[in-house]
Each structure stands twice: as C-alpha cells, then as structure tokens.
Amino acid sequence: MEKKVYDFWDFITGPDLWITIGQGLLKIILIAVLSTLVVKISKNVIERAFGRRLKAVRISQRREQTMKKLIQNVVAYVVYFTAILMILEVFTINIGALLAGAGVAGLAIGFGAQNLVRDIISGFFIIFEDQFSVGDYVSVAGVEGTVEEIGLRTTKVLSWTGEINVIPNGNITQVINYSIHNGLAVVDINVPYESDVFKAEKIIEEIAAGLPEKYEEIISVPEIIGVQSLEASYFVIRVTAETLPVYQWAGARMIRKEMKQGLYNAGIDIPSPRVVMYSRDVDGIGMINKHEGDDTGMINKHAHDRE
C-alpha cells in the first residue's frame, strides 16, 4: 500500500502528467479558437457572397436574407459540433462507441422528442417552400409582425409594439403574408343624406386624382366602388386604392385624412348621429322642436290624434 501511495505521488508530481494536461489544454484552446475563427470567416464569406446578389441565380432580397441567415446558422452548428467531437478525442474518449450509444439513445429519446423533430421538419418546409422570409410582415400562430429570423426549430417575429415572439415552427400551421403582393386600402366615407350623392362622388374623385402624386405609398388612383350601405342618418361611399405591400393600413389613413379635409372644404360635413322621437299630446297642437349639439341631434315631434 505504501508503495502504491508513493507511485501515485510520483505520478501526480511528475512532469509527464502535467505535460499531458498542458498539451490537452493547449489542444482544447486551439480547437475553440480555430472553430470561432472558422465561424466568423464563413459568416463574412457568406455575407459577401449574398451581397453580390448572386445575379446568376436571381433570387429576391427577402429570399436572400432568409437563406443567408439559415446557411450561417447551419455552418455554425456543424463547426461547433465538430469542435466538440475533437475536444472529446483529446480526453481519449472513444467517439465511435459514443456515437453508437448516442444512436441507440437517440432512438429512445426520439419518441419523446417528437415536437422537436416536427419543429425542424416544419422549418425546412417553411424555408424551401418560401412561405415567408426575413423582413416579411406576417400573421402566424396568432402573432402579427415582421419576421426577424427563421431557424430550423423556431421563428422570431417582431411585433409592431416592439416584442420579439419566438414561435416553434411546428406551431405554424397557417401563414398570412402581407409582403408578397400589393395591398388594398379600403375606406368607407360617411356622407349625410342632405348632400347630393353625385356631388359627393365628384368631389371624392377630384381628391383621389392627386393622391398617388402626393403619397408614394398609394400606387394607383383610388376608385369609387359606390354606395356601400344606407345608415340611419347617412349613406356610405366606399373607396379602394392599391398600395405598396404592407402599406394598405397607412394608405387608408392617408385617404381618410384627405377625404375629410376635402369634403369639409366643399361644405360637406361628417354626419352626426341623430335620434327621431314621435309622441302624441292631448291639446291638439302640433309642434316640432329641434335641438342640435356637437355629437347628437334630437327632434321632438308632437302630432294631433285625428281619430
């Protein structure tokens, strides 16, 4: 026992152990540094390659951003995974046996990781079917916003209020993409019954004619669809206009502003809600009293009962 203790002491204090440990640490540091450099260099190379827009391939900018981020992430995963295997070899761990065991364990774990597999497969289909790309404004899984990143497992969507939503790709079953085609701004204009419908439409046409020159988001002259509905105290004229992608809501706000001001200058006010009440009195005198306010109008009418 004493001999074994002395041998162990000689082993841990001898130069061979510390030379081996030093060499191992040096290899690990070298592997980590080289893998980090490879990842950074590959990202720069991919960035430059896509920066030239690959004219021969003729891919769109939105598709370019998506593929660029995906390739960069895949390269990083492969390099770091290889670095981990090389570090394990430094510790004299049998990689072959480890991978064989991992294959058996992976088969067992796979049954419990179905959601992970589903997310990865869905991520591949999203990317290669070009359902949406980085920079698109979409509505997915109950979330609406701009796509910040598409990964193999998750997609990051930035809401217009600033929140980042991380959505598993397997939960994306339906996609509304607002960025592919031009939008359509739909505006309903309320006009009081006292105004002539033909005059109102003529004024609206005159206002609409100058909107594409004034706002670059509106790419066509707004079109009058016609009288959309007849309400209690006004009729509704619907106007539509083609806009740039994702600008249909902004275009509708611009049209409303211009229509309101133009109709006001032409003497057509936005109608106020009105309530008409009928009652009968016993004195036989008919009387109409009209009260008008900023928001509501009231008409009280007394009629004689001629029975």
C-alpha atoms as one frame of an Amber mdcrd trajectory, in Angstrom:
protein
   0.000   0.000   0.000   2.849   2.357   0.882   4.465   1.635  -2.487   1.224
   2.419  -4.293   0.907   5.709  -2.436   4.460   6.673  -3.386   3.856   5.678
  -7.009   0.671   7.775  -7.133   2.506  10.722  -5.600   5.291  10.386  -8.126
   2.694  10.234 -10.907   0.829  13.416  -9.941   4.017  15.321  -9.233   5.964
  14.010 -12.206   6.397  16.009 -15.412   4.639  13.503 -17.697   1.162  14.136
 -16.227   1.433  17.891 -16.359   2.917  17.830 -19.856  -0.044  15.708 -20.977
  -2.534  18.039 -19.244  -0.821  21.079 -20.738  -0.899  19.578 -24.195  -4.581
  18.708 -23.765  -5.483  22.215 -22.598  -3.477  23.709 -25.446  -5.331  21.498
 -27.944  -8.715  22.454 -26.450  -7.890  26.163 -26.576  -6.595  25.804 -30.125
  -9.750  23.938 -31.204 -12.004  26.578 -29.609 -10.105  29.457 -31.207  -9.994
  27.823 -34.621 -13.714  26.938 -34.561 -14.612  30.514 -33.601 -12.420  31.874
 -36.402 -13.922  29.441 -38.926 -17.447  30.503 -37.955 -16.615  34.221 -38.240
 -14.780  33.815 -41.537 -17.555  31.679 -43.012 -20.162  34.250 -41.969 -18.178
  37.006 -43.678 -17.750  34.897 -46.811 -21.491  34.121 -46.905 -22.285  37.796
 -46.309 -20.107  38.870 -49.235 -21.441  36.139 -51.496 -25.026  37.192 -50.869
 -24.006  40.831 -51.015 -23.356  40.383 -54.698 -26.986  39.269 -55.007 -25.935
  36.176 -56.955 -27.140  37.666 -60.234 -26.927  34.349 -61.998 -29.401  32.826
 -59.533 -31.702  35.870 -59.485 -33.121  35.443 -56.013 -35.192  38.123 -54.346
 -33.848  40.226 -51.499 -36.266  38.748 -48.949 -35.285  35.220 -50.001 -31.642
  36.230 -49.885 -31.853  37.376 -46.250 -33.566  34.157 -45.196 -31.102  31.829
 -46.947 -28.135  33.845 -45.697 -29.131  33.519 -42.041 -30.002  29.860 -42.452
 -26.659  28.944 -44.064 -24.757  30.907 -41.419 -26.593  29.066 -38.628 -26.055
  25.642 -40.230 -22.335  26.308 -40.693 -22.041  27.384 -37.047 -23.852  24.228
 -35.853 -21.611  21.945 -37.937 -18.363  23.649 -36.892 -19.216  23.682 -33.179
 -20.404  20.076 -33.262 -17.131  19.016 -34.924 -15.179  21.005 -32.328 -16.981
  19.183 -29.503 -16.069  15.802 -31.034 -12.431  16.866 -31.349 -12.362  18.006
 -27.716 -13.781  14.637 -26.638 -10.964  12.937 -28.517  -8.483  14.999 -26.500
  -9.893  13.330 -23.398  -9.275   9.929 -25.111 -12.998   9.202 -25.304 -13.931
   6.642 -27.954 -16.031   8.679 -30.369 -17.202   5.635 -32.325 -18.616   3.905
 -29.283 -20.093   7.189 -28.097 -21.848   7.777 -31.425 -23.130   4.209 -31.473
 -24.520   4.622 -27.996 -25.923   8.002 -28.914 -27.704   6.397 -31.876 -29.429
   3.881 -29.640 -30.207   6.510 -27.031 -31.359   8.908 -29.755 -33.862   6.327
 -30.969 -35.322   6.100 -27.498 -35.248   9.844 -26.966 -36.765  10.434 -30.402
 -40.093   9.051 -29.259 -40.157  11.684 -26.538 -38.835  14.459 -28.771 -41.490
  14.345 -31.462 -42.209  18.063 -31.071 -38.544  18.889 -31.698 -38.476  16.731
 -34.832 -41.745  18.293 -36.002 -40.328  21.796 -35.488 -37.207  21.019 -37.534
 -39.131  19.400 -40.386 -41.606  22.304 -40.445 -38.665  24.719 -40.526 -37.282
  23.030 -43.642 -40.647  23.245 -45.403 -41.088  26.917 -44.441 -37.692  27.816
 -45.884 -37.694  25.754 -49.063 -41.337  26.454 -49.922 -40.655  30.164 -49.329
 -43.777  30.574 -47.219 -42.248  33.725 -45.756 -38.797  35.257 -45.457 -36.840
  37.552 -43.158 -38.297  41.051 -43.333 -41.808  39.939 -44.335 -44.832  41.208
 -42.414 -46.841  38.119 -41.496 -49.542  36.756 -39.247 -48.603  33.332 -37.859
 -49.795  31.351 -34.824 -51.853  34.289 -33.585 -48.895  36.690 -33.800 -48.593
  39.553 -36.278 -45.356  41.345 -37.043 -42.093  41.413 -39.004 -40.026  38.226
 -39.356 -36.641  38.792 -37.715 -35.129  35.328 -38.051 -36.063  31.874 -39.352
 -34.254  28.964 -37.726 -34.534  25.217 -38.070 -36.580  24.988 -34.870 -38.073
  28.414 -34.186 -39.090  31.608 -35.960 -38.712  35.060 -34.392 -41.397  37.642
 -35.167 -41.095  41.278 -34.065 -44.449  42.837 -33.157 -45.091  46.448 -34.147
 -45.070  47.342 -30.432 -41.514  46.006 -30.038 -41.933  42.499 -28.589 -39.965
  39.564 -30.012 -42.155  36.460 -30.317 -40.317  33.131 -30.548 -42.629  30.631
 -32.253 -41.842  26.909 -32.678 -42.021  26.074 -36.367 -44.310  23.146 -35.641
 -46.974  25.577 -34.367 -47.036  27.463 -37.676 -49.951  25.793 -39.436 -51.337
  28.813 -41.293 -49.498  31.858 -42.626 -50.817  35.221 -43.832 -48.019  37.007
 -45.696 -48.693  40.698 -46.374 -45.359  41.380 -48.093 -45.619  39.425 -51.343
 -48.302  41.313 -53.262 -49.555  44.904 -53.254 -52.099  45.800 -50.609 -55.623
  47.202 -50.997 -56.702  50.136 -48.851 -60.463  50.136 -48.203 -62.048  53.341
 -46.890 -65.736  53.934 -46.082 -66.782  57.604 -46.199 -69.941  58.674 -44.356
 -71.940  61.380 -46.160 -75.120  62.951 -44.695 -78.407  62.432 -46.560 -78.689
  66.213 -47.013 -75.790  66.054 -49.505 -76.206  65.051 -53.131 -74.621  61.664
 -53.827 -73.392  62.649 -57.303 -71.808  65.837 -55.986 -70.120  63.919 -53.178
 -68.729  61.331 -55.603 -67.418  64.049 -57.918 -65.603  65.742 -55.023 -64.144
  62.404 -53.916 -62.903  61.705 -57.461 -61.190  65.107 -57.618 -59.457  64.496
 -54.294 -58.456  60.943 -55.244 -56.864  62.006 -58.533 -53.961  63.761 -56.791
 -53.236  61.211 -54.061 -50.714  58.991 -55.962 -48.525  62.036 -56.659 -48.750
  63.183 -53.048 -48.150  59.818 -51.369 -45.709  57.298 -52.840 -47.340  54.502
 -50.815 -50.508  54.846 -52.935 -49.616  53.499 -56.390 -52.977  53.895 -58.156
 -55.770  56.475 -58.181 -58.364  55.482 -55.548 -61.507  54.066 -57.136 -65.065
  54.749 -56.011 -66.860  51.417 -55.613 -70.220  53.089 -54.960 -72.751  53.473
 -52.158 -71.894  50.665 -49.768 -74.804  50.992 -47.329 -77.632  53.239 -46.115
 -77.463  54.018 -42.415 -79.812  55.881 -40.060 -78.575  59.389 -40.847 -76.004
  58.965 -43.628 -75.019  56.842 -46.614 -71.617  55.217 -47.041 -69.415  55.580
 -50.123 -66.644  53.001 -50.377 -63.267  53.892 -51.893 -60.435  51.447 -52.616
 -56.827  52.051 -53.666 -53.854  49.817 -54.480 -50.845  50.394 -52.231 -47.354
  49.064 -51.773 -47.125  45.795 -49.793 -47.883  46.248 -46.071 -48.947  49.893
 -46.638 -52.687  49.252 -47.008 -53.388  50.470 -43.473 -51.188  53.556 -43.816
 -52.757  54.252 -47.214 -56.249  54.052 -45.727 -55.292  56.612 -43.061 -53.925
  58.964 -45.718 -57.088  58.663 -47.804 -59.334  59.322 -44.797 -57.388  62.443
 -43.893 -57.528  63.872 -47.402 -61.199  62.995 -47.891 -62.237  64.516 -44.604
 -60.465  67.785 -45.310 -61.604  67.916 -48.952 -65.264  67.257 -48.135 -65.153
  69.789 -45.302 -63.755  72.442 -47.655 -66.568  71.632 -50.117 -69.202  72.181
 -47.431 -69.973  68.521 -46.709 -69.641  67.754 -43.016 -69.196  64.372 -41.429
 -72.718  63.409 -40.214 -73.582  63.326 -36.535 -75.765  60.589 -35.015 -79.468
  61.534 -34.875 -82.463  60.200 -32.977 -86.073  60.919 -34.036 -88.807  60.597
 -31.399 -92.580  60.754 -32.060 -95.162  61.446 -29.353 -98.870  62.436 -29.154
-100.288  65.148 -26.886-103.851  65.963 -25.885-104.029  69.663 -26.633-104.317
  69.156 -30.401-101.406  71.456 -31.183 -98.660  70.104 -33.470 -95.157  71.242
 -32.610 -91.646  70.360 -33.798 -88.686  71.186 -31.581 -85.186  70.557 -32.925
 -82.107  70.530 -30.721 -78.659  70.110 -32.198 -75.358  69.527 -30.393 -71.813
  68.683 -31.275 -72.360  64.951 -31.310 -76.118  64.284 -31.292 -79.299  65.820
 -32.651 -82.802  65.437 -31.256 -86.145  66.056 -32.965 -89.293  66.059 -30.866
 -92.465  65.991 -32.881 -95.971  66.304 -31.466 -98.818  65.344 -33.775-102.531
  65.662 -33.268-104.521  62.487 -32.895-107.254  62.799 -35.564-109.237  59.741
 -34.580
